[in-house]
Amino acid sequence: MVPYDTASFAAGQNCGTRIASCLARLAASELVQDARWWNRRRRGAMARALFAYSEELENDADSEPAGQEEDS
């Protein structure tokens, strides 16, 4: 079996996290885009939650550089 490079693995994780963040932002914009007046408040609340989650994902991806491991 070929050993994996930890820096490459961490970079892949960060990339996946950023993609998940983009998808959360896309879902938030789609929720609000075609919302009718009677459910705009609920969809807006869900969109704000998705947007906050996407920002949290991006911050997590940016907080630890690729290839660095935390010591436990």
C-alpha positions as CSV (number, residue, x, y, z in Angstrom):
1,M,0.0,0.0,0.0
2,V,1.3,3.5,-0.9
3,P,1.6,5.8,2.1
4,Y,-0.4,9.0,1.9
5,D,1.2,12.5,2.2
6,T,-0.5,14.2,5.2
7,A,-0.1,17.7,3.6
8,S,-1.9,16.5,0.5
9,F,-4.7,14.9,2.6
10,A,-5.2,18.1,4.6
11,A,-5.3,20.2,1.5
12,G,-8.0,17.9,0.1
13,Q,-10.0,18.2,3.3
14,N,-9.7,22.0,3.1
15,C,-10.8,22.0,-0.5
16,G,-13.8,19.8,0.4
17,T,-14.7,22.1,3.2
18,R,-14.7,25.1,0.9
19,I,-16.9,23.2,-1.7
20,A,-19.4,22.4,1.1
21,S,-19.3,26.1,2.0
22,C,-20.1,27.1,-1.5
23,L,-23.0,24.6,-1.7
24,A,-24.4,26.0,1.5
25,R,-24.3,29.5,0.1
26,L,-25.9,28.3,-3.1
27,A,-28.7,26.6,-1.2
28,A,-29.3,29.7,0.8
29,S,-29.7,31.9,-2.3
30,E,-32.0,29.3,-3.9
31,L,-34.2,29.3,-0.9
32,V,-34.8,33.0,-0.9
33,Q,-34.9,33.5,-4.7
34,D,-38.3,32.0,-5.5
35,A,-39.9,32.4,-2.0
36,R,-43.5,33.5,-1.9
37,W,-44.5,36.3,0.5
38,W,-46.2,33.9,3.0
39,N,-43.1,31.7,3.5
40,R,-40.3,34.3,3.0
41,R,-39.7,34.7,6.8
42,R,-39.1,30.9,7.3
43,R,-37.0,30.6,4.2
44,G,-35.0,33.7,5.2
45,A,-34.3,32.3,8.6
46,M,-33.1,29.0,7.0
47,A,-31.0,31.0,4.5
48,R,-29.4,33.0,7.3
49,A,-28.6,29.7,9.1
50,L,-27.0,28.2,6.0
51,F,-25.0,31.4,5.4
52,A,-23.7,31.4,8.9
53,Y,-22.8,27.7,8.6
54,S,-20.9,28.4,5.4
55,E,-18.9,31.2,7.0
56,E,-18.1,28.8,9.9
57,L,-16.9,26.2,7.4
58,E,-14.7,28.7,5.6
59,N,-13.2,29.9,8.9
60,D,-12.4,26.3,9.9
61,A,-10.7,25.7,6.6
62,D,-8.7,28.9,6.9
63,S,-7.7,28.5,10.5
64,E,-5.4,25.5,10.1
65,P,-2.9,25.6,7.2
66,A,-2.7,22.5,5.1
67,G,-0.3,19.9,6.4
68,Q,-0.2,21.0,10.0
69,E,-1.6,18.6,12.6
70,E,-2.8,19.5,16.0
71,D,-1.1,18.0,19.0
72,S,-3.5,16.2,21.4
